[in-house]
Amino acid sequence: MWTCTLCSRSFKNNNQIHYCGDKAVSDFLVGKTAIAIHLFDHLISKFEEIGPVKLQATKSMIVISADVKFAYIITLGKTFVDVVFPFKELFDDNLCFRKMALVPGSNDYNHHLRIMIPDDINEEVFNYMKKVYANGKNL
């Protein structure tokens, strides 16, 4: 693991390109509705049922990591939370992802999930959360 001397974040690769800004996770929650904050908290608590997580703010999103980053909260809307799970394979036989696409120039498939009510994190979603969490562990 490499730790940036400017922002103190840890990365799997030496000198990994990243954003060294001073943005905090709380900055993303300022002015958000109670619904959005509740959905955000629920998502994080469900990941914490799987294992410990760290949250890091970047310029435009919240990164969720264990040993390495494994998911990205890309939008906190008024009534929803959008999160992306990157996988090395396409899981197209599902009822939960609203969009799945190959990331240009990589072999990752981004799976986009929109959470509108706490029950959207059902058994199917929770199983994908376990899979993506496993990708964030240095096993």
N, CA, C and O atoms as CSV, one atom per row, in Angstrom:
chain,resi,resn,atom,element,x,y,z
A,1,MET,N,N,0.844,-1.186,0.000
A,1,MET,CA,C,0.000,0.000,0.000
A,1,MET,C,C,0.888,1.247,0.000
A,1,MET,O,O,1.918,1.303,0.671
A,2,TRP,N,N,0.460,2.228,-0.762
A,2,TRP,CA,C,1.157,3.497,-0.832
A,2,TRP,C,C,0.259,4.571,-0.226
A,2,TRP,O,O,-0.947,4.580,-0.476
A,3,THR,N,N,0.831,5.476,0.569
A,3,THR,CA,C,0.084,6.572,1.177
A,3,THR,C,C,0.571,7.888,0.590
A,3,THR,O,O,1.766,8.182,0.605
A,4,CYS,N,N,-0.363,8.673,0.075
A,4,CYS,CA,C,-0.033,9.986,-0.479
A,4,CYS,C,C,0.415,10.903,0.655
A,4,CYS,O,O,-0.252,10.987,1.686
A,5,THR,N,N,1.526,11.582,0.470
A,5,THR,CA,C,2.041,12.482,1.508
A,5,THR,C,C,1.239,13.775,1.597
A,5,THR,O,O,1.322,14.480,2.602
A,6,LEU,N,N,0.469,14.096,0.567
A,6,LEU,CA,C,-0.317,15.334,0.578
A,6,LEU,C,C,-1.682,15.167,1.240
A,6,LEU,O,O,-2.104,16.017,2.025
A,7,CYS,N,N,-2.374,14.065,0.920
A,7,CYS,CA,C,-3.743,13.899,1.429
A,7,CYS,C,C,-3.891,12.738,2.414
A,7,CYS,O,O,-4.962,12.551,2.992
A,8,SER,N,N,-2.843,11.969,2.606
A,8,SER,CA,C,-2.812,10.841,3.557
A,8,SER,C,C,-3.738,9.690,3.182
A,8,SER,O,O,-4.024,8.835,4.021
A,9,ARG,N,N,-4.208,9.652,1.945
A,9,ARG,CA,C,-5.020,8.521,1.501
A,9,ARG,C,C,-4.118,7.366,1.103
A,9,ARG,O,O,-3.012,7.573,0.605
A,10,SER,N,N,-4.600,6.144,1.327
A,10,SER,CA,C,-3.831,4.946,0.988
A,10,SER,C,C,-4.339,4.341,-0.310
A,10,SER,O,O,-5.538,4.332,-0.588
A,11,PHE,N,N,-3.387,3.830,-1.104
A,11,PHE,CA,C,-3.709,3.246,-2.399
A,11,PHE,C,C,-2.948,1.948,-2.594
A,11,PHE,O,O,-1.887,1.739,-2.006
A,12,LYS,N,N,-3.495,1.095,-3.415
A,12,LYS,CA,C,-2.870,-0.186,-3.713
A,12,LYS,C,C,-1.592,0.011,-4.529
A,12,LYS,O,O,-0.604,-0.692,-4.312
A,13,ASN,N,N,-1.604,0.965,-5.468
A,13,ASN,CA,C,-0.472,1.188,-6.372
A,13,ASN,C,C,0.346,2.401,-5.950
A,13,ASN,O,O,-0.203,3.398,-5.481
A,14,ASN,N,N,1.661,2.310,-6.120
A,14,ASN,CA,C,2.535,3.446,-5.831
A,14,ASN,C,C,2.233,4.596,-6.780
A,14,ASN,O,O,2.001,4.394,-7.972
A,15,ASN,N,N,2.241,5.803,-6.232
A,15,ASN,CA,C,2.025,7.035,-7.007
A,15,ASN,C,C,0.747,6.997,-7.836
A,15,ASN,O,O,0.716,7.502,-8.958
A,16,GLN,N,N,-0.294,6.404,-7.292
A,16,GLN,CA,C,-1.556,6.293,-8.012
A,16,GLN,C,C,-2.157,7.671,-8.257
A,16,GLN,O,O,-2.164,8.521,-7.366
A,17,ILE,N,N,-2.655,7.886,-9.457
A,17,ILE,CA,C,-3.305,9.147,-9.800
A,17,ILE,C,C,-4.603,9.246,-9.003
A,17,ILE,O,O,-5.384,8.296,-8.953
A,18,HIS,N,N,-4.825,10.402,-8.382
A,18,HIS,CA,C,-6.019,10.598,-7.564
A,18,HIS,C,C,-6.235,12.094,-7.336
A,18,HIS,O,O,-5.423,12.922,-7.747
A,19,TYR,N,N,-7.326,12.417,-6.684
A,19,TYR,CA,C,-7.688,13.795,-6.349
A,19,TYR,C,C,-7.299,14.060,-4.902
A,19,TYR,O,O,-7.770,13.380,-3.990
A,20,CYS,N,N,-6.439,15.050,-4.697
A,20,CYS,CA,C,-5.961,15.405,-3.350
A,20,CYS,C,C,-6.733,16.602,-2.799
A,20,CYS,O,O,-6.146,17.431,-2.104
A,21,GLY,N,N,-7.981,16.714,-3.078
A,21,GLY,CA,C,-8.744,17.875,-2.624
A,21,GLY,C,C,-9.069,17.823,-1.152
A,21,GLY,O,O,-8.823,16.829,-0.468
A,22,ASP,N,N,-9.626,18.917,-0.685
A,22,ASP,CA,C,-9.983,19.013,0.728
A,22,ASP,C,C,-11.481,18.793,0.947
A,22,ASP,O,O,-12.019,19.173,1.987
A,23,LYS,N,N,-12.141,18.191,-0.010
A,23,LYS,CA,C,-13.575,17.936,0.098
A,23,LYS,C,C,-13.815,16.781,1.069
A,23,LYS,O,O,-13.078,15.795,1.069
A,24,ALA,N,N,-14.842,16.915,1.887
A,24,ALA,CA,C,-15.210,15.878,2.853
A,24,ALA,C,C,-16.532,15.241,2.430
A,24,ALA,O,O,-17.307,15.833,1.680
A,25,VAL,N,N,-16.774,14.037,2.919
A,25,VAL,CA,C,-18.035,13.354,2.623
A,25,VAL,C,C,-19.208,14.219,3.072
A,25,VAL,O,O,-20.229,14.286,2.388
A,26,SER,N,N,-19.066,14.874,4.207
A,26,SER,CA,C,-20.150,15.723,4.726
A,26,SER,C,C,-20.509,16.850,3.758
A,26,SER,O,O,-21.646,17.321,3.755
A,27,ASP,N,N,-19.549,17.287,2.936
A,27,ASP,CA,C,-19.836,18.330,1.943
A,27,ASP,C,C,-20.903,17.870,0.948
A,27,ASP,O,O,-21.695,18.679,0.464
A,28,PHE,N,N,-20.922,16.586,0.649
A,28,PHE,CA,C,-21.912,16.052,-0.292
A,28,PHE,C,C,-23.304,15.986,0.322
A,28,PHE,O,O,-24.300,15.933,-0.400
A,29,LEU,N,N,-23.379,15.988,1.649
A,29,LEU,CA,C,-24.669,15.862,2.331
A,29,LEU,C,C,-25.309,17.206,2.659
A,29,LEU,O,O,-26.490,17.266,3.001
A,30,VAL,N,N,-24.541,18.276,2.556
A,30,VAL,CA,C,-25.063,19.610,2.867
A,30,VAL,C,C,-26.208,19.952,1.917
A,30,VAL,O,O,-26.066,19.854,0.698
A,31,GLY,N,N,-27.331,20.351,2.482
A,31,GLY,CA,C,-28.480,20.766,1.686
A,31,GLY,C,C,-29.288,19.625,1.091
A,31,GLY,O,O,-30.245,19.866,0.355
A,32,LYS,N,N,-28.922,18.395,1.396
A,32,LYS,CA,C,-29.675,17.255,0.859
A,32,LYS,C,C,-30.921,17.009,1.702
A,32,LYS,O,O,-30.982,17.384,2.873
A,33,THR,N,N,-31.895,16.383,1.093
A,33,THR,CA,C,-33.148,16.102,1.795
A,33,THR,C,C,-32.939,15.012,2.841
A,33,THR,O,O,-31.969,14.256,2.793
A,34,ALA,N,N,-33.866,14.954,3.778
A,34,ALA,CA,C,-33.820,13.899,4.797
A,34,ALA,C,C,-33.916,12.521,4.144
A,34,ALA,O,O,-33.311,11.561,4.619
A,35,ILE,N,N,-34.670,12.429,3.063
A,35,ILE,CA,C,-34.801,11.156,2.342
A,35,ILE,C,C,-33.452,10.720,1.780
A,35,ILE,O,O,-33.045,9.572,1.958
A,36,ALA,N,N,-32.761,11.631,1.106
A,36,ALA,CA,C,-31.461,11.302,0.508
A,36,ALA,C,C,-30.453,10.892,1.574
A,36,ALA,O,O,-29.705,9.932,1.390
A,37,ILE,N,N,-30.431,11.613,2.679
A,37,ILE,CA,C,-29.494,11.290,3.760
A,37,ILE,C,C,-29.835,9.935,4.377
A,37,ILE,O,O,-28.940,9.153,4.695
A,38,HIS,N,N,-31.122,9.660,4.545
A,38,HIS,CA,C,-31.540,8.359,5.083
A,38,HIS,C,C,-31.115,7.220,4.148
A,38,HIS,O,O,-30.617,6.192,4.609
A,39,LEU,N,N,-31.308,7.399,2.843
A,39,LEU,CA,C,-30.917,6.370,1.879
A,39,LEU,C,C,-29.402,6.172,1.871
A,39,LEU,O,O,-28.919,5.042,1.801
A,40,PHE,N,N,-28.657,7.273,1.944
A,40,PHE,CA,C,-27.194,7.202,2.021
A,40,PHE,C,C,-26.768,6.409,3.255
A,40,PHE,O,O,-25.964,5.482,3.159
A,41,ASP,N,N,-27.312,6.778,4.409
A,41,ASP,CA,C,-26.971,6.083,5.661
A,41,ASP,C,C,-27.339,4.601,5.594
A,41,ASP,O,O,-26.599,3.745,6.080
A,42,HIS,N,N,-28.483,4.310,4.990
A,42,HIS,CA,C,-28.928,2.919,4.875
A,42,HIS,C,C,-27.971,2.115,3.990
A,42,HIS,O,O,-27.610,0.989,4.330
A,43,LEU,N,N,-27.565,2.687,2.869
A,43,LEU,CA,C,-26.621,2.015,1.973
A,43,LEU,C,C,-25.316,1.700,2.705
A,43,LEU,O,O,-24.809,0.581,2.629
A,44,ILE,N,N,-24.784,2.685,3.406
A,44,ILE,CA,C,-23.516,2.483,4.114
A,44,ILE,C,C,-23.686,1.449,5.223
A,44,ILE,O,O,-22.809,0.607,5.418
A,45,SER,N,N,-24.792,1.499,5.945
A,45,SER,CA,C,-24.997,0.522,7.025
A,45,SER,C,C,-25.125,-0.897,6.466
A,45,SER,O,O,-24.682,-1.851,7.105
A,46,LYS,N,N,-25.719,-1.046,5.292
A,46,LYS,CA,C,-25.809,-2.376,4.680
A,46,LYS,C,C,-24.417,-2.881,4.280
A,46,LYS,O,O,-24.117,-4.063,4.446
A,47,PHE,N,N,-23.570,-1.990,3.755
A,47,PHE,CA,C,-22.196,-2.403,3.462
A,47,PHE,C,C,-21.466,-2.780,4.749
A,47,PHE,O,O,-20.682,-3.728,4.764
A,48,GLU,N,N,-21.722,-2.038,5.831
A,48,GLU,CA,C,-21.058,-2.337,7.105
A,48,GLU,C,C,-21.513,-3.671,7.692
A,48,GLU,O,O,-20.805,-4.249,8.516
A,49,GLU,N,N,-22.676,-4.167,7.287
A,49,GLU,CA,C,-23.089,-5.516,7.681
A,49,GLU,C,C,-22.181,-6.565,7.043
A,49,GLU,O,O,-21.998,-7.654,7.588
A,50,ILE,N,N,-21.620,-6.230,5.896
A,50,ILE,CA,C,-20.720,-7.142,5.189
A,50,ILE,C,C,-19.313,-7.052,5.783
A,50,ILE,O,O,-18.649,-8.069,5.985
A,51,GLY,N,N,-18.871,-5.831,6.058
A,51,GLY,CA,C,-17.537,-5.623,6.612
A,51,GLY,C,C,-17.254,-4.145,6.758
A,51,GLY,O,O,-18.061,-3.316,6.338
A,52,PRO,N,N,-16.111,-3.796,7.351
A,52,PRO,CA,C,-15.783,-2.384,7.551
A,52,PRO,C,C,-15.543,-1.669,6.219
A,52,PRO,O,O,-14.955,-2.231,5.295
A,53,VAL,N,N,-16.001,-0.439,6.140
A,53,VAL,CA,C,-15.805,0.368,4.936
A,53,VAL,C,C,-15.220,1.718,5.309
A,53,VAL,O,O,-15.343,2.188,6.440
A,54,LYS,N,N,-14.579,2.324,4.319
A,54,LYS,CA,C,-14.072,3.687,4.439
A,54,LYS,C,C,-14.741,4.513,3.351
A,54,LYS,O,O,-14.971,4.025,2.245
A,55,LEU,N,N,-15.047,5.750,3.666
A,55,LEU,CA,C,-15.627,6.672,2.693
A,55,LEU,C,C,-14.616,7.764,2.411
A,55,LEU,O,O,-13.993,8.302,3.326
A,56,GLN,N,N,-14.458,8.089,1.127
A,56,GLN,CA,C,-13.547,9.147,0.723
A,56,GLN,C,C,-14.248,10.025,-0.297
A,56,GLN,O,O,-14.874,9.532,-1.236
A,57,ALA,N,N,-14.136,11.319,-0.102
A,57,ALA,CA,C,-14.732,12.260,-1.043
A,57,ALA,C,C,-13.724,12.599,-2.130
A,57,ALA,O,O,-12.540,12.795,-1.859
A,58,THR,N,N,-14.204,12.664,-3.347
A,58,THR,CA,C,-13.403,13.181,-4.451
A,58,THR,C,C,-14.087,14.461,-4.915
A,58,THR,O,O,-15.001,14.962,-4.260
A,59,LYS,N,N,-13.643,14.972,-6.026
A,59,LYS,CA,C,-14.237,16.205,-6.531
A,59,LYS,C,C,-15.715,16.032,-6.869
A,59,LYS,O,O,-16.503,16.961,-6.696
A,60,SER,N,N,-16.099,14.839,-7.354
A,60,SER,CA,C,-17.454,14.674,-7.873
A,60,SER,C,C,-18.230,13.479,-7.325
A,60,SER,O,O,-19.374,13.260,-7.726
A,61,MET,N,N,-17.638,12.700,-6.419
A,61,MET,CA,C,-18.340,11.516,-5.925
A,61,MET,C,C,-17.786,11.086,-4.579
A,61,MET,O,O,-16.778,11.606,-4.102
A,62,ILE,N,N,-18.477,10.116,-3.977
A,62,ILE,CA,C,-18.024,9.501,-2.731
A,62,ILE,C,C,-17.571,8.089,-3.067
A,62,ILE,O,O,-18.325,7.298,-3.635
A,63,VAL,N,N,-16.327,7.782,-2.709
A,63,VAL,CA,C,-15.746,6.470,-2.963
A,63,VAL,C,C,-15.947,5.607,-1.724
A,63,VAL,O,O,-15.704,6.053,-0.602
A,64,ILE,N,N,-16.390,4.374,-1.930
A,64,ILE,CA,C,-16.527,3.404,-0.846
A,64,ILE,C,C,-15.411,2.384,-1.025
A,64,ILE,O,O,-15.247,1.814,-2.104
A,65,SER,N,N,-14.641,2.157,0.044
A,65,SER,CA,C,-13.530,1.218,-0.057
A,65,SER,C,C,-13.446,0.337,1.174
A,65,SER,O,O,-13.983,0.657,2.234
A,66,ALA,N,N,-12.761,-0.774,1.005
A,66,ALA,CA,C,-12.367,-1.645,2.119
A,66,ALA,C,C,-10.846,-1.533,2.144
A,66,ALA,O,O,-10.312,-0.572,2.699
A,67,ASP,N,N,-10.135,-2.501,1.553
A,67,ASP,CA,C,-8.696,-2.339,1.357
A,67,ASP,C,C,-8.435,-1.462,0.137
A,67,ASP,O,O,-7.502,-0.659,0.132
A,68,VAL,N,N,-9.255,-1.616,-0.886
A,68,VAL,CA,C,-9.204,-0.779,-2.082
A,68,VAL,C,C,-10.630,-0.344,-2.422
A,68,VAL,O,O,-11.599,-0.906,-1.913
A,69,LYS,N,N,-10.745,0.659,-3.284
A,69,LYS,CA,C,-12.074,1.173,-3.631
A,69,LYS,C,C,-12.858,0.126,-4.418
A,69,LYS,O,O,-12.307,-0.612,-5.234
A,70,PHE,N,N,-14.159,0.088,-4.145
A,70,PHE,CA,C,-14.980,-0.927,-4.818
A,70,PHE,C,C,-16.338,-0.414,-5.264
A,70,PHE,O,O,-17.028,-1.121,-5.999
A,71,ALA,N,N,-16.755,0.765,-4.865
A,71,ALA,CA,C,-18.048,1.301,-5.289
A,71,ALA,C,C,-17.998,2.820,-5.214
A,71,ALA,O,O,-17.165,3.399,-4.516
A,72,TYR,N,N,-18.913,3.451,-5.952
A,72,TYR,CA,C,-18.907,4.905,-6.064
A,72,TYR,C,C,-20.325,5.446,-5.966
A,72,TYR,O,O,-21.201,5.046,-6.733
A,73,ILE,N,N,-20.551,6.345,-5.031
A,73,ILE,CA,C,-21.828,7.053,-4.972
A,73,ILE,C,C,-21.668,8.260,-5.880
A,73,ILE,O,O,-20.886,9.167,-5.594
A,74,ILE,N,N,-22.413,8.263,-6.977
A,74,ILE,CA,C,-22.219,9.302,-7.979
A,74,ILE,C,C,-23.252,10.414,-7.910
A,74,ILE,O,O,-22.998,11.518,-8.390
A,75,THR,N,N,-24.413,10.145,-7.322
A,75,THR,CA,C,-25.445,11.176,-7.205
A,75,THR,C,C,-26.236,10.979,-5.923
A,75,THR,O,O,-26.668,9.872,-5.602
A,76,LEU,N,N,-26.418,12.078,-5.196
A,76,LEU,CA,C,-27.360,12.127,-4.079
A,76,LEU,C,C,-28.469,13.067,-4.526
A,76,LEU,O,O,-28.351,14.286,-4.400
A,77,GLY,N,N,-29.541,12.496,-5.045
A,77,GLY,CA,C,-30.659,13.302,-5.513
A,77,GLY,C,C,-31.601,13.643,-4.372
A,77,GLY,O,O,-31.339,13.299,-3.220
A,78,LYS,N,N,-32.689,14.312,-4.687
A,78,LYS,CA,C,-33.663,14.663,-3.648
A,78,LYS,C,C,-34.326,13.427,-3.059
A,78,LYS,O,O,-34.605,13.371,-1.862
A,79,THR,N,N,-34.575,12.437,-3.911
A,79,THR,CA,C,-35.318,11.253,-3.456
A,79,THR,C,C,-34.615,9.939,-3.798
A,79,THR,O,O,-35.244,8.881,-3.778
A,80,PHE,N,N,-33.334,9.992,-4.108
A,80,PHE,CA,C,-32.629,8.771,-4.507
A,80,PHE,C,C,-31.128,8.908,-4.280
A,80,PHE,O,O,-30.602,10.000,-4.068
A,81,VAL,N,N,-30.462,7.761,-4.333
A,81,VAL,CA,C,-29.001,7.690,-4.324
A,81,VAL,C,C,-28.596,6.803,-5.491
A,81,VAL,O,O,-29.105,5.692,-5.637
A,82,ASP,N,N,-27.682,7.292,-6.322
A,82,ASP,CA,C,-27.137,6.492,-7.416
A,82,ASP,C,C,-25.754,6.004,-7.028
A,82,ASP,O,O,-24.901,6.780,-6.598
A,83,VAL,N,N,-25.548,4.708,-7.186
A,83,VAL,CA,C,-24.263,4.097,-6.841
A,83,VAL,C,C,-23.834,3.197,-7.995
A,83,VAL,O,O,-24.664,2.591,-8.673
A,84,VAL,N,N,-22.522,3.122,-8.203
A,84,VAL,CA,C,-21.957,2.300,-9.275
A,84,VAL,C,C,-21.106,1.197,-8.665
A,84,VAL,O,O,-20.264,1.442,-7.802
A,85,PHE,N,N,-21.346,-0.033,-9.138
A,85,PHE,CA,C,-20.540,-1.190,-8.761
A,85,PHE,C,C,-19.749,-1.622,-9.996
A,85,PHE,O,O,-20.354,-2.063,-10.973
A,86,PRO,N,N,-18.428,-1.513,-9.986
A,86,PRO,CA,C,-17.644,-2.020,-11.114
A,86,PRO,C,C,-17.312,-3.506,-10.926
A,86,PRO,O,O,-16.862,-3.924,-9.859
A,87,PHE,N,N,-17.539,-4.278,-11.964
A,87,PHE,CA,C,-17.215,-5.705,-11.951
A,87,PHE,C,C,-16.404,-6.040,-13.195
A,87,PHE,O,O,-16.486,-5.335,-14.201
A,88,LYS,N,N,-15.632,-7.100,-13.131
A,88,LYS,CA,C,-14.857,-7.573,-14.287
A,88,LYS,C,C,-15.735,-8.334,-15.276
A,88,LYS,O,O,-15.308,-8.614,-16.395
A,89,GLU,N,N,-16.932,-8.662,-14.879
A,89,GLU,CA,C,-17.857,-9.357,-15.771
A,89,GLU,C,C,-19.198,-8.635,-15.787
A,89,GLU,O,O,-19.537,-7.889,-14.869
A,90,LEU,N,N,-19.936,-8.876,-16.841
A,90,LEU,CA,C,-21.251,-8.262,-16.993
A,90,LEU,C,C,-22.303,-9.163,-16.351
A,90,LEU,O,O,-22.431,-10.333,-16.709
A,91,PHE,N,N,-23.043,-8.614,-15.413
A,91,PHE,CA,C,-24.165,-9.325,-14.796
A,91,PHE,C,C,-25.451,-8.767,-15.401
A,91,PHE,O,O,-26.087,-7.883,-14.828
A,92,ASP,N,N,-25.823,-9.296,-16.564
A,92,ASP,CA,C,-26.981,-8.736,-17.262
A,92,ASP,C,C,-28.287,-9.452,-16.941
A,92,ASP,O,O,-29.349,-9.025,-17.393
A,93,ASP,N,N,-28.224,-10.522,-16.176
A,93,ASP,CA,C,-29.434,-11.245,-15.788
A,93,ASP,C,C,-29.817,-10.834,-14.364
A,93,ASP,O,O,-29.624,-11.588,-13.410
A,94,ASN,N,N,-30.360,-9.634,-14.248
A,94,ASN,CA,C,-30.712,-9.098,-12.933
A,94,ASN,C,C,-31.935,-8.204,-13.061
A,94,ASN,O,O,-32.347,-7.839,-14.163
A,95,LEU,N,N,-32.499,-7.863,-11.926
A,95,LEU,CA,C,-33.654,-6.961,-11.899
A,95,LEU,C,C,-33.323,-5.635,-11.228
A,95,LEU,O,O,-34.207,-4.795,-11.058
A,96,CYS,N,N,-32.069,-5.433,-10.844
A,96,CYS,CA,C,-31.768,-4.264,-10.018
A,96,CYS,C,C,-30.980,-3.167,-10.723
A,96,CYS,O,O,-31.177,-1.992,-10.410
A,97,PHE,N,N,-30.102,-3.497,-11.654
A,97,PHE,CA,C,-29.273,-2.466,-12.265
A,97,PHE,C,C,-30.016,-1.794,-13.405
A,97,PHE,O,O,-30.582,-2.460,-14.272
A,98,ARG,N,N,-30.009,-0.463,-13.397
A,98,ARG,CA,C,-30.737,0.273,-14.430
A,98,ARG,C,C,-29.893,0.506,-15.671
A,98,ARG,O,O,-30.413,0.808,-16.745
A,99,LYS,N,N,-28.565,0.360,-15.508
A,99,LYS,CA,C,-27.658,0.549,-16.636
A,99,LYS,C,C,-26.405,-0.269,-16.362
A,99,LYS,O,O,-25.914,-0.307,-15.233
A,100,MET,N,N,-25.895,-0.918,-17.390
A,100,MET,CA,C,-24.643,-1.663,-17.300
A,100,MET,C,C,-23.858,-1.356,-18.556
A,100,MET,O,O,-24.396,-1.419,-19.662
A,101,ALA,N,N,-22.571,-1.019,-18.392
A,101,ALA,CA,C,-21.788,-0.651,-19.564
A,101,ALA,C,C,-20.314,-0.944,-19.340
A,101,ALA,O,O,-19.795,-0.822,-18.230
A,102,LEU,N,N,-19.652,-1.335,-20.429
A,102,LEU,CA,C,-18.213,-1.530,-20.404
A,102,LEU,C,C,-17.549,-0.165,-20.295
A,102,LEU,O,O,-17.889,0.756,-21.038
A,103,VAL,N,N,-16.609,-0.033,-19.375
A,103,VAL,CA,C,-15.872,1.218,-19.226
A,103,VAL,C,C,-14.871,1.291,-20.373
A,103,VAL,O,O,-14.054,0.382,-20.522
A,104,PRO,N,N,-14.909,2.346,-21.190
A,104,PRO,CA,C,-13.988,2.440,-22.325
A,104,PRO,C,C,-12.528,2.315,-21.886
A,104,PRO,O,O,-12.099,2.936,-20.913
A,105,GLY,N,N,-11.785,1.505,-22.619
A,105,GLY,CA,C,-10.363,1.340,-22.341
A,105,GLY,C,C,-10.049,0.442,-21.160
A,105,GLY,O,O,-8.915,0.425,-20.682
A,106,SER,N,N,-11.040,-0.308,-20.681
A,106,SER,CA,C,-10.794,-1.195,-19.541
A,106,SER,C,C,-11.567,-2.491,-19.744
A,106,SER,O,O,-12.271,-2.671,-20.737
A,107,ASN,N,N,-11.416,-3.379,-18.785
A,107,ASN,CA,C,-12.213,-4.606,-18.818
A,107,ASN,C,C,-13.202,-4.634,-17.661
A,107,ASN,O,O,-13.610,-5.704,-17.209
A,108,ASP,N,N,-13.584,-3.453,-17.186
A,108,ASP,CA,C,-14.576,-3.321,-16.119
A,108,ASP,C,C,-15.942,-2.976,-16.706
A,108,ASP,O,O,-16.056,-2.222,-17.672
A,109,TYR,N,N,-16.958,-3.546,-16.101
A,109,TYR,CA,C,-18.338,-3.209,-16.442
A,109,TYR,C,C,-18.938,-2.456,-15.263
A,109,TYR,O,O,-19.009,-2.989,-14.155
A,110,ASN,N,N,-19.367,-1.231,-15.492
A,110,ASN,CA,C,-20.039,-0.471,-14.443
A,110,ASN,C,C,-21.508,-0.864,-14.406
A,110,ASN,O,O,-22.191,-0.876,-15.429
A,111,HIS,N,N,-21.974,-1.181,-13.215
A,111,HIS,CA,C,-23.365,-1.551,-12.974
A,111,HIS,C,C,-23.986,-0.446,-12.128
A,111,HIS,O,O,-23.596,-0.251,-10.977
A,112,HIS,N,N,-24.945,0.272,-12.691
A,112,HIS,CA,C,-25.553,1.436,-12.043
A,112,HIS,C,C,-26.828,1.025,-11.315
A,112,HIS,O,O,-27.712,0.378,-11.877
A,113,LEU,N,N,-26.890,1.420,-10.054
A,113,LEU,CA,C,-28.028,1.101,-9.198
A,113,LEU,C,C,-28.618,2.399,-8.650
A,113,LEU,O,O,-27.884,3.264,-8.174
A,114,ARG,N,N,-29.919,2.531,-8.716
A,114,ARG,CA,C,-30.613,3.675,-8.112
A,114,ARG,C,C,-31.428,3.166,-6.931
A,114,ARG,O,O,-32.267,2.276,-7.069
A,115,ILE,N,N,-31.162,3.753,-5.764
A,115,ILE,CA,C,-31.883,3.394,-4.544
A,115,ILE,C,C,-32.883,4.506,-4.258
A,115,ILE,O,O,-32.497,5.657,-4.056
A,116,MET,N,N,-34.172,4.161,-4.242
A,116,MET,CA,C,-35.218,5.154,-4.015
A,116,MET,C,C,-35.946,4.949,-2.690
A,116,MET,O,O,-36.521,5.886,-2.138
A,117,ILE,N,N,-35.916,3.726,-2.190
A,117,ILE,CA,C,-36.471,3.408,-0.869
A,117,ILE,C,C,-35.526,2.396,-0.217
A,117,ILE,O,O,-34.822,1.675,-0.924
A,118,PRO,N,N,-35.497,2.327,1.103
A,118,PRO,CA,C,-34.593,1.366,1.757
A,118,PRO,C,C,-34.786,-0.073,1.278
A,118,PRO,O,O,-33.820,-0.830,1.182
A,119,ASP,N,N,-36.028,-0.452,0.979
A,119,ASP,CA,C,-36.296,-1.821,0.526
A,119,ASP,C,C,-35.729,-2.123,-0.859
A,119,ASP,O,O,-35.745,-3.276,-1.291
A,120,ASP,N,N,-35.226,-1.100,-1.564
A,120,ASP,CA,C,-34.543,-1.365,-2.832
A,120,ASP,C,C,-33.279,-2.195,-2.603
A,120,ASP,O,O,-32.809,-2.880,-3.513
A,121,ILE,N,N,-32.737,-2.134,-1.403
A,121,ILE,CA,C,-31.600,-3.001,-1.075
A,121,ILE,C,C,-32.191,-4.318,-0.577
A,121,ILE,O,O,-32.249,-4.599,0.621
A,122,ASN,N,N,-32.622,-5.101,-1.548
A,122,ASN,CA,C,-33.247,-6.391,-1.270
A,122,ASN,C,C,-32.179,-7.490,-1.312
A,122,ASN,O,O,-30.984,-7.199,-1.357
A,123,GLU,N,N,-32.613,-8.731,-1.297
A,123,GLU,CA,C,-31.663,-9.854,-1.281
A,123,GLU,C,C,-30.767,-9.855,-2.519
A,123,GLU,O,O,-29.566,-10.103,-2.417
A,124,GLU,N,N,-31.349,-9.577,-3.688
A,124,GLU,CA,C,-30.561,-9.550,-4.922
A,124,GLU,C,C,-29.483,-8.477,-4.846
A,124,GLU,O,O,-28.316,-8.747,-5.131
A,125,VAL,N,N,-29.864,-7.273,-4.467
A,125,VAL,CA,C,-28.903,-6.172,-4.370
A,125,VAL,C,C,-27.847,-6.484,-3.317
A,125,VAL,O,O,-26.659,-6.252,-3.538
A,126,PHE,N,N,-28.276,-7.008,-2.173
A,126,PHE,CA,C,-27.329,-7.316,-1.101
A,126,PHE,C,C,-26.299,-8.352,-1.559
A,126,PHE,O,O,-25.133,-8.278,-1.170
A,127,ASN,N,N,-26.721,-9.311,-2.379
A,127,ASN,CA,C,-25.768,-10.288,-2.915
A,127,ASN,C,C,-24.742,-9.626,-3.832
A,127,ASN,O,O,-23.565,-9.982,-3.801
A,128,TYR,N,N,-25.179,-8.666,-4.646
A,128,TYR,CA,C,-24.223,-7.921,-5.475
A,128,TYR,C,C,-23.321,-7.046,-4.604
A,128,TYR,O,O,-22.147,-6.858,-4.925
A,129,MET,N,N,-23.854,-6.514,-3.518
A,129,MET,CA,C,-23.031,-5.735,-2.588
A,129,MET,C,C,-21.927,-6.615,-1.988
A,129,MET,O,O,-20.795,-6.162,-1.820
A,130,LYS,N,N,-22.250,-7.845,-1.672
A,130,LYS,CA,C,-21.239,-8.775,-1.149
A,130,LYS,C,C,-20.159,-9.039,-2.195
A,130,LYS,O,O,-18.972,-9.084,-1.872
A,131,LYS,N,N,-20.577,-9.214,-3.451
A,131,LYS,CA,C,-19.609,-9.467,-4.529
A,131,LYS,C,C,-18.688,-8.275,-4.727
A,131,LYS,O,O,-17.473,-8.436,-4.840
A,132,VAL,N,N,-19.262,-7.084,-4.769
A,132,VAL,CA,C,-18.431,-5.910,-5.021
A,132,VAL,C,C,-17.545,-5.614,-3.810
A,132,VAL,O,O,-16.419,-5.142,-3.969
A,133,TYR,N,N,-18.044,-5.888,-2.605
A,133,TYR,CA,C,-17.217,-5.714,-1.405
A,133,TYR,C,C,-16.004,-6.645,-1.464
A,133,TYR,O,O,-14.894,-6.239,-1.122
A,134,ALA,N,N,-16.212,-7.882,-1.893
A,134,ALA,CA,C,-15.102,-8.838,-2.010
A,134,ALA,C,C,-14.030,-8.309,-2.957
A,134,ALA,O,O,-12.845,-8.572,-2.756
A,135,ASN,N,N,-14.435,-7.562,-3.993
A,135,ASN,CA,C,-13.465,-6.956,-4.908
A,135,ASN,C,C,-12.629,-5.883,-4.218
A,135,ASN,O,O,-11.526,-5.567,-4.664
A,136,GLY,N,N,-13.152,-5.328,-3.138
A,136,GLY,CA,C,-12.446,-4.277,-2.409
A,136,GLY,C,C,-11.516,-4.789,-1.333
A,136,GLY,O,O,-10.849,-4.006,-0.656
A,137,LYS,N,N,-11.468,-6.090,-1.174
A,137,LYS,CA,C,-10.585,-6.689,-0.171
A,137,LYS,C,C,-9.316,-7.205,-0.844
A,137,LYS,O,O,-9.375,-7.795,-1.922
A,138,ASN,N,N,-8.173,-6.980,-0.204
A,138,ASN,CA,C,-6.915,-7.564,-0.681
A,138,ASN,C,C,-6.824,-8.981,-0.152
A,138,ASN,O,O,-6.241,-9.219,0.906
A,139,LEU,N,N,-7.397,-9.915,-0.880
A,139,LEU,CA,C,-7.409,-11.315,-0.434
A,139,LEU,C,C,-6.286,-12.098,-1.082
A,139,LEU,O,O,-6.140,-13.293,-0.826
